[in-house]
């Protein structure tokens, strides 16, 4: 599971005058794929081996690249049984090395730049909301957390046959979602079912207010799901990603995970389509929005981007001025400060990092939307000033 402190270490690192090597490798559960991993690693590293002998680089930079190649080869020689992917970031001259296990396969690729190539990693991270999965009937409720493809059980509530004036579910110190266990004698009366639904809804609202989940997926009998949702506070209803039909007494964990993940996938694709449609409409109406790579690069340069939408994992070559922060599609000289620019294999990654550094957010759109034609689009904080030399 991707941890926040790991992300911070990687995204904040900069090699200075030394290059940073970034490698992404897809992993399959198929043993034959795992046995071929060293061959794939060698093939990727072959692309950068000449840098270790390139006289145009300083001695320290050449030694750093050589150390990166040796370290990555040694680490990837170890068996890796878990499917998904691994992202590797290395700058041996700065004694920096990080591996991040990713929960889904990504395309094999390698990049060398002044900073880690983080966008493929962030794209994977963006895909995963922290989801509470609730499966209930009129007497029981079981809760799981679904995050990065992993389903982890958090607790169970079982209705008790106690006086109707009993106070609602106690509020323990959840420390995770522990303390949810309540067991007793089953009672099928309508009043007890209502009380049960009310207590579960109260508990969910408390967890949501504590920031324990972003989305809620609810499973149960078709005829009970609408009844339960009537008890949800209005503040929580907007977090319901969807529901699925299931018999809690017979469903397996695999059934629940599959059904809940399908709900989340549909929710996320619909959310992406809405983002794109709203942003394109905003730009067409003359609002504070930018569509297309050139306008978004300029918006990123002047820190105008509040939210950047990026189509899937597209890349584009470009240039960066490390002095002024100017981002462009081409050019040897920065139009702002007149200094030299640095070529980058993925200027969209540089743009994404600039947006994050200035307090904006980056969302990767995986579905098939009109954004495919534009690559990127952005919600803006303010009207863009004229680009240098553009006249407007």
N, C-alpha and C positions, 0 to 999 in steps of 0.2 A: 504494500500500500504506500502511495506517495505521501510523504510527510511534509508539512509546511516548512519546517526548519531546513530541510534538504533543498526545497525549492528556493528558499531565500539565499542559501549559500551559493547555489549555482547562478541564479539570476543576478546577484550582486557582484559576482567575481568579474574582474577584468585583468587580462594578461599584461597590460601596459605595453611595453615594447617587445613582449614575447607572445608567440601565437598560442591559441587555445585550440586543441583538437576535440571535435565533437563527433561521436559515432552513435548511430542508431542501428540496432540489430533486431530483426523479428525472430521470435522463438516459437517453435511448434512443439506439441506433445509427442509428435512422431520421433522416435529415436533416430531414424535415419537423418532427419533434419538436424538433430543435436550433434550427430557425428560429423556433419558437414560444416558445423559452426566455425571451426578453425580455418577451413578453406575460405569461407566467406569473409572472415576477419582479415585473413592475409590478402585477399583480393582488394578489399577496401583500403587497407594500409598501404598497398602497393601504389595507390594514387598519390600518397603524400611522402613516400620514402625519398624521392628526389630532393625534397626540401631540406633533408638532413645533410645534403652535400651542395646545396645551392650557395655559391659564393656571394650572391647578391644579398643574402641574409647575414646578419651578424653571427659571430661564433656562438654566442650564448643562445640565440634563437635556434641555430642548427642543432646544438646539443640538446635543447629542450625538446624539439621535435623527435630527435632520436630516442630520448628517454620516454616520450609518450608512446612511440611505436613499440618499444620493448615492454613497457608496462602493460599496455592494452593486450598485446599478444599473450603475455604471461597470465593475466587475469582471465582472459577468455578461453584459456586452455582448460580451465576447471569445468566440470560437468554442471550444466544448468538445466535441471529437470522441469522447472516451472514454465508453462507456456505463457506467451505474451510477448514482451520485448524488453530490451535493456537499452538505456541511454548512458553513454560514457562521456565524461568531460575531463580532459587532462591538460595540464600545463606543468610539466615536470620541473621546469626552471623556477616555478613559483611554488613547487611542492603542493600542487593542487590536483586532486583526483577524486572524482565522485562517480558512483554508479547509481542509477535510478531504475528500479524495476517498474515497468509499465504494464498495466493490466490487459492490454490488447496488442496484437501484432501491428508493427509499423514497417514501412518500407526501409530496406537497408540503404544507408547513406552515410557520407562522411563530409565534414566541413572543417576548414581551418580559418580562424578569424581572430580578431583581437579580444573577443568575448565569446562565451559559450553560445552555441546555436540552440536556443531554448524553445523556439516556437513549436517544433513537433511535440516536445514534452508538454508544453502548455496546452496544445490542442487536445491531447489525450486527457489532461486534467480537467479541461473545460467541459468535457463530455459527461462528467460524473457529478450529479447532484448527490447530496446526502439525503437518502430517502428512508422514511419510516414506512414499513410495510405492516399493516394491521390485518389480521385474519380473525373474524369474530362471528359468533352466532348470538342468540339471545341469552346465553349463559356464560360464555367464555370469550376471552380475547387473548390472542398471542401476538407479540410484537417482535419484529426483526429490524435490523438496520441493513439496508442495501447500499453499498458504496464501492465504487470501482469494481463492480461485478461480483463482489463478495456479499453473501447473505449471512448475517450473524444474529442469532436469537438473543433477545434482550430481556424477555420476561413474559409472564402469563398472569392473567386476572381471571378468576372464576367467581361467578356470582354466589353470594351466600344467602341463605334463608334466614334473614334477620329482620328485626322491626324496621318499618319504613322510615322511622325518624332517626335511624342511624346516620351519623355524619358521613359525608362523602369520603371517597378514597383518601386515606391519609397522605400527607405530603412528605415522604422520606427524603433524605439527601440522596438523590439518584446517583451520583458518582458513576457515570455510564448511565444505564437505564435500570440499574438494579433496584431492589426493593419493591418490585411490582407484584410479587407473588401473593395471592389471596385465594384460599381454598375453603370450601364449605359444602353444605348440602345443596344439591341442585333444586331449583324451583322454577316451574315453567309459567307462572302467572304473568299476565301482561304487565302488572305494576312492577314486578321484579325485573322484567326485561327492560322496561323504560328506565328504571333506576340504574340498571347495568349499563345501558347505552349512555346515560347521562354521566356516569362515573368515568367511563372510558373516554368520553369526549373531553371531560374536565382534565383528566390526566394528560391527554394528547396536547391540549391547549397549553398546559403548564410546560411540557417538554419543548413545544415549539417556541414559546416565549423565552425559554432558556437557550435557544439556538441549537438544539440537539438535532434538528433536521430541517431541510428546506422544503421537501415535497412529501406528500402523504399519499400512499396507495392503499386502497381498502379492498379486501377480499371477503366474500361471504355468500350467503344465499341471495339470489336475485330479489326475493320479496323483502328481505331484511335490510339490504343496503340503503335504499332510500329512507327507510325509517330511522336508521342510525344517523345518516347525514343530516337529518333535521335537527339533531341534538348538537351538531358542531357549531361553535361560535362563529359569527360572521367573519371574524379576523382570521380564522383558520380555513374557511371554505375555499379561499383563493389559492391555498397550497395543495389542494387535492388534485393530483395529476390524473386520476382515473380510478376505476374499479374493475374487479374481475370476479367472475362467479367461481366459487369453490366450496366444497364441503370440508369444513375444518376438521372433521373427525376422520377423514380418509386421505386427505391431501398429504403428499410427501413434501419434504423440504425442497426437493428438485422441482416439483410441480409449482410450488409457491414462488420460487426464485424465477422460473421461466415465465410465469404469468405476470409477475410484478415487473420484470425487466421489459417485457413487451409493452406494458402500459407506459413505462418511463420513456422507452424509445419513441412511441407515438407522440407522447407529450412534447418531447424535445424537438422532434422534426416539425411539429405544428408551431412550436414557439419560434423556431428559426424562420419559418415561412412568414410569420407575423412580423418579426424584426425587420426582415428584408423588405417586405411590402411597405411597412410604415416609413422606413428610412428612404426608400426610393420615392415614395409619394411626397415626403418632406422636401427632398431635394428638387423634385419637379415643381413644387409650389414656391420655390425660392427661399426655403427655410434654411436654418443653420445645419447644413449637411454637405458632405463631400462624397462623390462617387467616382471611382476610378483611381488608378495607382498614382498618377501625377498629382492630382489635387489632394489625395490623402497623405502623400509624402510631404507636401508643403504644410498641410494641417499639422502633421506630426512634428515638423521642424519648429513651428511657432507655438507648440503646446496647446493647440486648439481642440484636440480630440478628447471627447468625453467617453465615447465607446466606439471601438473599432470592430467591424465585422470582416472576417477573413474567410474566403471560400476554401473549405477543406484544408488541404496541406499544400496549396500552390506555392511556388517559389518564383522569384524574379531577380535577375541580377540588377545591380545598381551601384551607387557611390554614396559615400558618407564623408562629411567633413568633421573630423574629431575636434576641431577647434570651435566651430560655431554651432555644430549639431545639425547642419543642413543635410537633408536627405534628398537624393535625386536619382533619376533613372540613368543619367549619364553625365559626363563632364569631368575634365581633369582639374578644373579650378572651381573653388567655391564662389558662388556669386555674392555671398554675404561678406566674407572676410578676405577673399582673394587668395586664400591658402590652398594647398594641394588637397585633393580628395583621396579617399581610400576606396578601392573597389571591393565590393562584397558580393558573394554568390547568392545571397538572399536578402535583398533590401527590405522585403516584407518582414523578415525577422527583426531587422534593425528598427523598423517602424514600430513593430509590436513592443519591443523593449522600451523605445522612447515614450510610447503611450503609457506603459506601466510606470515608468520612472516619473512621469508628470501627473500621476494620480488617476489616469484613465483605466478603462477595462478593455480586454480583448476577448471577443467571442468568435469561436470557429464554427462555421456553418457547414454541417456535413451533408445535409439534404440537397436535393436538386432544386435550386432556386435561381431566379434571374441574376443573383450575385455572381454566378459562374462567368458571366460575360464581362464583369467589371473587376473581378478578383477581390477588391476591397471596397468598403464604404464606411463612412464614419458619421456619427452624431457629433456636432461641434458645440463648443462652449460659447463661441462668438463668431462674428462674421470674419472670414479670412481677409487679411490685408493683401494687397497685390503682390504677386510673386516678383522677385528681382528680375528685371529685364522683360517682364511680360506686358507691362503697360496697363495691367488691370487684373 
